[in-house]
Amino acid sequence: MSKLESTAPPSPLPERPDPARVARIADDAQALAASHRLAALFAAGAAERDRHRVLPWAELTLWSESGLGAMTVPREYGGADVSFATLAEVFVNLCAADPALGQIPQNHFGVLGVLREIGTPAQKERLYGEVLAGLRLGNAGPERRSASAATILQGTTRLHTTPDGLRLHGQRFYSTGALFAHRVPSRATDDEGRTVQVWARRDAPGLSVIDDWSAFGQRTTASGSVIFDQVPVDPQDVLPIWQLADRPGLFGPTSQLIQAAIDQGIAQAAIADALTFVRERARPWVDSGLEHATDDPYIIADVGRLQIDLHAAHEVLLDAGRTLDLISSQPVDAEASARASVAVAEAKVLTTRIALEASEKLFELAGSSATRAAHNLDRHWRNARTHTLHDPVRWKLHLLGNYHLNHVLPARHSWN
């Protein structure tokens, strides 16, 4: 195979957390409390990290030490196995503080969901143990479409057998969390043409993470490229993800629940900053005859509408989490898996809309002075617009309509 190259230098390896400093989350209440503590710390520097694109290495050390990375690990393996509703609320809290930093562990929980569904007991014991010790999981994301491929689903990343053992070769993009991770799970095609998930070690020879993420929003997610150049792979680090295509489960809805929670957090932050700016800085319109912008009836009405939409999106998000909790308490069949995808799609539609609405309405309410670069309030819209493009909401509407009208069950993958 050809040698893969990039014009950007590879990034440094993350330090491994000190296991003695990593807390053990015991239940949902502790997870929520930890998320509030971290959110208070993360919020303080969020605007400056965005302005200067300062990658949150120190903050991610605190994340690892908080123990939140293991909050979904099953109890039989030493974790808290928190509810889906709590998982969503943790991400709302973190992303209201800093949605870029909050998004970084998104794929960590996505791949843990895959491990839960198809990992062997030995794989779970070992990999859950690493997570309990504070190690972070990233993601080598989708590929760009190959000229020889009919669709974007036909990837070129390969896991192949050599005389020296398994080797992983390919290049991936949109790899949120990989830069900061200790393992970088990636999809690949094996020698039999099956799709597998390879949990490559970040320090494996031939694995490079390139910090070439340059979007105008979610700037510090470092969602750049990953290069696998004949990376040696332990067979025990390979999961048979092809099995999930025929097995109803919750790995897709889990991933989408977190995506929706990220947008909800962005919306909360935008509305909070809008209210603060209107109270402290905004001026009433000249024709209003009012002394304070907070007395403007049009501003008051708009704030009321935003609060309704924000509350509605939040409640539907938590209801989706509770739906997943109920479904996960019993064997998951095709109908149950579909109901989970439908519940999360409803939440995703509403959180997408309120994130965009709130981050744009902020300026209309606060006035032209809110556009000054010193305030960096445009980061809310930039973050909302960037993240809500992750999976288009128009396809969520199609999923919902097709399910309710024609009872077509949603396809099972990470985007449903």
PyMOL commands that set and color helices and strands:
alter all, ss='L'
color gray80, all
select helices_A, chain A and resi 19-21+28-44+46-52+57-66+68-70+75-77+84-97+99-103+106-118+121-132+178-180+219-221+235-237+241-246+251-280+286-288+293-295+297-328+334-366+368-371+378-387+393-406
alter helices_A, ss='H'
color red, helices_A
select strands_A, chain A and resi 158-162+165-172+183-189+195-201+207-210+225-233+238-239
alter strands_A, ss='S'
color yellow, strands_A
deselect
rebuild
show_as cartoon
